[in-house]
């Protein structure tokens, strides 16, 4: 496909309690395992933090937090060992039940209503940060600023994003066959148009010196990027 094209996503403009927003969030929860994101993130945690979870973790653009909460409970069945989780979003919709369940499993969750980059530039030190289907909302200058904030923290960072390919485009168009809401179908299409391929994200990271960067396809529809300090 051609160069990235950013367009507004409907879910970002709807009030959290709007029935269409609720329906689209339910669609996303249903699509996470279908797209392989549940297993992707479980593997990532176990590969990078095999013995116990990171001491502090930020979910950037967390939305309803359902994906991370499910993955953490799967990856660390013995609990969070008091690790802090920051769910950061301009419009977070984390259910109280999700937070309570994490607390019972010895995690310390905090919901942060803020711009992700603003919070990173002023927020606490982090052991790790991740984001799922968020980076494609940002233009090049926004990505550079976000990556600079992450690199300044020395944070282990990973992102799963839409892959900007014809196959992903056709996959987005086929979501109607799964009964997805029109908001979900619209947002999937524009997400693919704003997605990534090749080394587009690695090329925006502030410096390759002292960092191990990975960027590659995961499955047919997901583009994965990670950055970890080597020294």
N, C-alpha and C positions, 0 to 999 in steps of 0.2 A: 504493500500500500504506500501512498504518498506520505508527505511530511505530516507530522502531528497536527491535528485540528482540535482546538479546545472549544467546547460548547457547554452551556449551562445544563446541569442535570436536574431533573424535576424533583428528585427526592431532597436535594439541597434547598429547594425553595418552599417546600411544604411545611406547615406546622407539624411538630412531632405527633400530635394526636389526630391528624387528618387520617381518615380511613384509608386513603390511597397510600399514605406514607406507611401506615401499619402493614398494609398488604405487601408493599414492596420490601419492607424489612423481613417479613415472613418468607418472601421469595428468596432473599439473600441467604437466610439461615438454611433454607432447603437446598440452595445451590452450592454452598460451601463444600459439602462432602462430594457432590456430583462433580465439581470442578477439581477435586483433589486437594483443596486447600487445607482441609483438616489434617490429612496425612502429611502434607508438605510441612506444615508448621510443627507437628508433633516430631517429625524426623529432625527438623532444624534444632529444636530445643534439646533433644537427646544427643545430637552430635556436638553441639556447642556447650551444653551444660549437662553432661551425662550423670553426674553424681547428685547434684541438687540444683534447684533453680537459681537464676541470678538474684543477687541481693535486692536489686531495684530494676524495674522494667517499666517502660512507657509504651503504651499502645497509642500511636499517633493517628488521629482521625478515627477514633474508636467506634463511633456510632453507638450501637446498642451493646457492644462488648461481648456479644454472645460467642463469637469465634474464639477469641483469646481465652475466655473463661472455660470453654469446653476443652480446648487444647491443653491448657495447664492442668486441668483435673485428670486428663488422660495421660499426659506425659509424666506427671508427678503424683501418683496415687497415694503416696505417704504424706502429701500436703506441701504447703509452701514454706515451712520453716521460718515464718515471720517475714518473708520477702514482701517488699512494697511493690504495688502495681499502680501506675498512674494511667487512668483512662482519659485521654486528652482529646477534646473536640470542641468546635465552636458551638455545637448543638448536641451535647451528649444526651443519650436516652437509655442509660444503664438502669435496668429494673432493680428495685430494692432487693428483690429475691435473689438476683445474681450476686449482688454485693454480700448479702447475708450468707449465701452458700460458700463463697470464697472465704469469708471470715471464719466460718466453721471449720474450714480446711487449713487454717493457719496461714492465710494470705492477708495482707493489709492493703485493701484497695482504697484508692482515692479518685474521685471524679473531678476533673479539672475542666471548667468551661473557659476556653481560651483559644486564641490563634496558636496553632502548633509551634510555629517558628518563634513567635514572641515568647512563648512559655519556655522553649528550649534555651533561648538566649539568657533568660533570667532565672530558670528553674534550678532544682537541685541536681547534683551529680547523679549519673545513671550508670548502672552496669551494662544495660542493653536497651535498645529501642527497636521497635518493629512497626510496620504499617502494612495494611492489607487493603488494596484498592483505594489508595489515597493519593499517591504521587501524581497520578495522571490528571488530577485537578489543577496542578501547578504549571505555570509556564517556565521557561528556561531560567529566568531571573529568580523566580520563587524557589525553584529546585536548587539553584546555586546557593541561595541564602540558607535554605534548610540544611543542605549538606555541610556548609561551613559551620553552622551551629552544632551539628552532630560531630564533625571532626574535631572541633574545639573541645568537646567533652571527652574525646577518646572513646566514644561509645561503640560497642558492637551493634551494628545496625543491619537490618534486613527488610526487604520489601517484596511483596508479591503484587504484580500489576497486570492489567490486560496486555496481551500481546497483539501488536498492530499488524495483523496479517489478514489475508483474504479468508482463510479458514476460520479465524476468530470472528470475523465480520459475519460470515454465514452462520456460525454458531449463535451469535447474538440474535440474528433474525429468526432462528429456530426456537427461541424461548417460548414463543406462543404455543408450540406443540406440547410444552410442559405445563401449560395453564398459567403462565406468569402474567402478572398484572401489566397493563399498558405502561405504567410508570417504569417498571423494571425493564420492559422491552426497549423503551426509548433510551433509558440510561445506559443499558448494556451497549447499544449501538454507538452512542457518543463516547462511551468509555473506551471502546476499541479504537475509535478514531483518534483519541487522545493518548493511546497506549504507547508502548515502547518496543523496540527491537534492536538487534545487534548490540553495540556497546554505548548506546545513547546515554545511559545513566552514569556509567563509569567515567565517561568523558567529562561529566560535570562535577565529579568529586574534586575537592580542592587540590589534592596532591596524591600521586601514586607512591611517593616515597614514604616508607614506614607503614604502608597499608597493604593488606591483601584484599583485592577486589574480585568478586565473582559476578558474572552476568550471563544468564543463559535461559533457555526455554525449559519449562517444567510442564510436561503434558502438552496437549494441543493448543491451550488457550492462555497459559500463564507465563509471564515474563518475570524472572526472579533476579534480584540484585542484592548483594551483601557486601559489607565493608567491615574489616576487623584489623585493629592495629597489630603490627607484627613486632614492634620493639617497645 
